[in-house]
Amino acid sequence: MRDIRLFGDPILRSPAVPVVDFDKQLRALVHDLTETMLDAPGAGLAAPQIGVGLRVFTYQSDGVVGHLVNPELSLSDETQTGDEGCLSIPDLSFDCTRAYGVVARGVDMYGEPLVLEGTESLARCIQHEADHLDGILFVDRLDPQTRKAAMKAIREAEWSGLSAPVVKESPHPMFGRGL
C-alpha cells in the first residue's frame, strides 16, 4: 500500500511523463496502484496520486480491474453530469460534467497495445484518471459556483492544509461564461 497524496501536494498539479521502460519496476508500480486503489477503496488511481510522475492509472468498474499506460483519449460529443469524488480529495463529491463515452488507447505494463472503451461510470473514471496525468483535478472541471463551494469544503476539511491551495482553471478559454 502506498500513501495517497492529498489536494495541495504539488505532484498533483504536475503533468506526468510518458512511460518508456516496461520493466519490473513498472509492473511493481501497477501492482502498488491496484492494491492501494482497492484498499482505499476507489474507482481509479493515477500514479501521481501516490507520488510517481508517470502516465499510468488503474481502474475498477463493474467488477473489472485494469490499468492503462500512456493513455490517449477520444471523447464522445454527448455529455453526462454526475457525482464525482477523488481519493486525493477525501470524503467530498460534487456534480461534474464529463463526456458520456470514451475510447482510451495506450499500452499495458508489458508494452502491448490496449484499447479501453467505456460509457457512464467507466468513461467518467477514465477521464478523471487521465486528467490526473495532466495535472488536472476534477474540481478544475466544475462550474464556477460549484467550484467555489468545493474549495470552501476543501478548506474546511479535517485533512486540509493550513493555507488554501491554488485551483488551476480549465485550459479552455471560456472567460467565466458557460455555453
MOSUL-V579704 format. One record per backbone hydrogen bond with DSSP energy under -0.5 kcal/mol. CO is the residue of the C=O (numbers start at 1). NH is the residue of the N-H. Records with the same first field share a line. If there is no record, write none. Layout:
CO: NH, NH
//
This chain:
3: 5
6: 9
9: 12
10: 13
11: 14
17: 55
20: 22
21: 23
23: 27
24: 28
25: 29
26: 30
27: 31
28: 32
29: 33
30: 34
31: 35
32: 36
33: 37
34: 38
35: 39
36: 40
37: 41, 42
43: 60
45: 58
46: 49
47: 50, 52
48: 51
49: 5
51: 53
52: 54
53: 17
54: 56
55: 70
56: 47
57: 68
58: 45
59: 66
61: 64
63: 65
64: 61
66: 59
68: 57
69: 107
72: 105
74: 103
78: 100, 101
80: 98
82: 96
84: 94
86: 89
88: 7
89: 86, 92
92: 86
94: 84
96: 82
98: 80
100: 120
101: 76
102: 118
103: 74, 105
104: 116
105: 72
106: 114
107: 69
108: 111
112: 108
114: 106
115: 117
116: 104
118: 102
119: 122, 123
120: 124
121: 125
122: 126
123: 127
124: 128
125: 129
126: 130
127: 131
128: 132
129: 133
130: 134
131: 134, 136
132: 135
133: 16
137: 140
138: 141
139: 142
140: 170
143: 147
144: 148
145: 149
146: 150
147: 151
148: 152
149: 153
150: 154
151: 155
152: 156
153: 157
154: 157
157: 160
166: 168
172: 174
174: 177
//
